[in-house]
Amino acid sequence: MMSVYWNTRIRGLSPYVPGEQPQDGKIVKLNTNENPYPPSPKVIEAIKKAADEKLRLYPDPACTEFREAAAARYGVKPEQVFAGNGSDEVLAFAFAAFFEPGRDAPPVLFPDITYSFYPVYAELWGTPFRTVPLAEDFSIVVEDYLVPSGGAVIANPNAPTGLFLSLDGIFALAAYLEQQGRVLVVDEAYIAFAGGGRRCPADSAVSFIGKYRNILTVHTLSKSASLAGLRAGFALGDQALIEGLCRVRDSFNSYTLDRIALAGAAAALSDAAYYDGITEKIIKTRGRVSAELEGMGFTVPPSSANFIFVRHPRLGGREFFAALRERGILVRHFDRPRIADYLRVSMGSDGDMDRFLDACRGI
Ligand SMILES: *Cc1c(COP(=O)(O)O)cnc(C)c1O
């Protein structure tokens, strides 16, 4: 559709297309990396408590409770935390705040295969970008980013490949960009599932705080905290970067998080014990499913996320997707160069994954 009422900027956009959310409860849904386990009971309790007559009042625009809980969890100061309506919003604000718009601006760099929202944000804000090819094995080649640019965005672990880039690589990139006066955004949506999953800050680039003033790590409660339906994300970084994000937010919508979401997010970040438990279960499931698929002849690059990226040498991606769909299983297929024969499969409950494995045997 086109409309004469759309301005030229809107006409030129190609918006992100989110994974399908079928309303039919019978489908095994492994297409959007949601967590198969429920959120912590403490989250539900906090949300119920927040649903009271105070809803007539605006929420805390500084998101104090949420930011304090994130700061405590990651060992940083509340001034080093920005809270947003899902990490997608935080990423959109980061593109607006740190990357130069305009045809002649130096391009922002990100991998050719990564989260497909990045080019959409760049387009929205009019920021030029250049994609950098991943290696044949889908790993990120850090040296390829050590060239003049407008900044860089890396998802770590990367999506949809699931591969993890070592912190040495991240810091080498940060050091180079710091000299250029540019920002490195590290999207850590899946960090809880990396490196064995113990104590998620261990694998996070947050240990940079105080060292590199140009790294911003972006986090979400959608995947690891089972709260995709709540819409809560946050970023950690030097106070100056956090203030840059606040400038964008306060030029747009001062209350991006409602009272319910603020209460739930703070409670989630305060219940590490519960979340470490379910994260460990997902990592175990990922190991079992990967091994069984490899036994059937599938190729499964090593995943550090709550999904795997799968291909069979004798099966096209579109064909594989359709065959699973016929068997009531929904996964994600990206019809794009280099990855058209792969499917991204979220880790469901063990029962769901048994159904998936049975279907793969049948196919
Ligand atoms: C899911 C995902 C997000 C978005 O998370 P929300 O907090 O739900 O907006 C961001 N980045 C990556 C790489 C993701 O996979």
The ligand as an SDF file (V2000), in Angstrom:
LIG
                    3D

 15 15  0  0  0  0  0  0  0  0999 V2000
   14.8900  -10.2420   20.6200 C   0  0  0  0  0  0  0  0  0  0  0  0
   16.0230   -9.3360   20.3070 C   0  0  0  0  0  0  0  0  0  0  0  0
   15.9800   -7.9900   20.6520 C   0  0  0  0  0  0  0  0  0  0  0  0
   14.7000   -7.3250   21.0920 C   0  0  0  0  0  0  0  0  0  0  0  0
   14.3440   -7.5020   22.3560 O   0  0  0  0  0  0  0  0  0  0  0  0
   13.1040   -6.7310   22.9810 P   0  0  0  0  0  0  0  0  0  0  0  0
   13.6360   -6.3450   24.3180 O   0  0  0  0  0  0  0  0  0  0  0  0
   12.0060   -7.7390   23.0510 O   0  0  0  0  0  0  0  0  0  0  0  0
   12.7660   -5.5490   22.1530 O   0  0  0  0  0  0  0  0  0  0  0  0
   17.0930   -7.2200   20.4470 C   0  0  0  0  0  0  0  0  0  0  0  0
   18.1990   -7.7310   19.8890 N   0  0  0  0  0  0  0  0  0  0  0  0
   18.2710   -9.0030   19.5040 C   0  0  0  0  0  0  0  0  0  0  0  0
   19.5210   -9.5180   18.8830 C   0  0  0  0  0  0  0  0  0  0  0  0
   17.1780   -9.8370   19.6910 C   0  0  0  0  0  0  0  0  0  0  0  0
   17.2180  -11.0990   19.2550 O   0  0  0  0  0  0  0  0  0  0  0  0
  1  2  1  0
  2  3  1  0
  2 14  2  0
  3  4  1  0
  3 10  2  0
  4  5  1  0
  5  6  1  0
  6  7  2  0
  6  8  1  0
  6  9  1  0
 10 11  1  0
 11 12  2  0
 12 13  1  0
 12 14  1  0
 14 15  1  0
M  END
$$$$
